[in-house]
Amino acid sequence: MKQLSNWIARGLKLTGLAGLVLLSACERPPVDSVQHGFRGTGMAQVYNPRLLEEKTALNQPPAVQPAASTEGPKAGQVYQNVKVLGDLSVGEFNRLMVAMTNWIAPEQGCTYCHNAANFADDGKYTKVVARRMTEMTQHINSDWKSHVADTGVTCYTCHRGQPVPQAVWFKSAEQPYGSNFMGDKAGQNDPSPVVNLSSLPNDPFTPFLLEAQNIRVNGPTALPSGNRQSTKQAEWTYGLMTHMSQSLGVSCTYCHNSRSFATWEGGPPQRVTAWHGIRMARELNLEYLEPLTPVFPAQRKGELGDVAKLNCATCHQGAYKPLNGAAMLKDHPELGRKSSDPKAAMTDTDVAKVAAALPANDKK
């Protein structure tokens, strides 16, 4: 009888331990629900005030430097080799350079991008990249208002005081079959934080943010309807949607109609903004980041030799609006317009020439 009691006690302990293990994967309370649709439709966002406070603290905008005078000589007239911001006054130019240093390399300082002996020199790859990223920022604020509106973006939106943004992505290598019963993992079945530790494909970005594969996988009518989208394609779509949900700190109904995810009618306006955001990210990766491949040294590239690319998390970093909607563009209007000199824009040929001229030690 005593032995039986011991076994029962051990069983209860093991059960309790198993319960603790299961609960450790759950989010502890409190939890708040915010309704943003009609009652009974399930259009609500669930937030944990404790975690929301942490995210809010991480999404604070930086201090703003006092505005500079637009009067006086232009930067292009005073400084050498100013190809993008030469139409700014010297005061505006210097103010932006100070801001960019604080946004991107506050510990490294100006020499993270510049040759200390000659600031006009293009011998550092970081300067070439920074110039092209400045053009990209101006392009976003000028031509992608359908996604960023008048709030706009600056270098800080992605960098947050770090030379390399926290959230970037590279192409994933194919997974080997291995000597187990799993066989081909098909780019999934290996929990990844990219898709919230699910078994969805761990690279949902290449198909949609680099290539233009069809993200809409459901058929508009009952089967058979000619819909030829596979389950595998649906998994890629779900992977990207999971990433977007994580990146913005929201649930699916932030963008989708809870009665029918596929239907645009009756859906939140955020879905239109997200639609433009996917296309914006794809264009930026193809037109601005991929062409910089020959400029970046090997240690800054992925395992397949590709450059870091952006996705939703690069800007949002857990907030439904980057930096909780702080309108930084109003303090830096020079990043909201393109250079007045159309010849100043860098082309792929310019990038290739600079890459060829970089020192050998900068390519290691």
Secondary structure, DSSP 8 states (H G I E B T S, - for coil): -HHHHHHHHHHHHHHHHHHHHHHHTS--S--EEEE-S-TTTT-EEEE-HHHHHHHHHHT----------S-S-BHHHHSSS--SSTTSBHHHHHHHHHHHHHHH-TTT-GGGTSBTTBTT---SHHHHHHHHHHHHHHHHHHH-HHHHTTT---HHHHHTT-SS-SS-B---------SSTT---TT-SS-BGGGTTBSS-S--HIIIIIS------S-SSSSSSS----HHHHHHHHHHHHHHHHHHT--GGGTS-TT-TT--TT--THHHHHHHHHHHHHHHIIIIIGGGTTTS-GGGS-TTS---B--HHHHHTTSSSGGGG---GGG-GGGGS--S-GGGS--HHHHHHHHHHS-GGG--
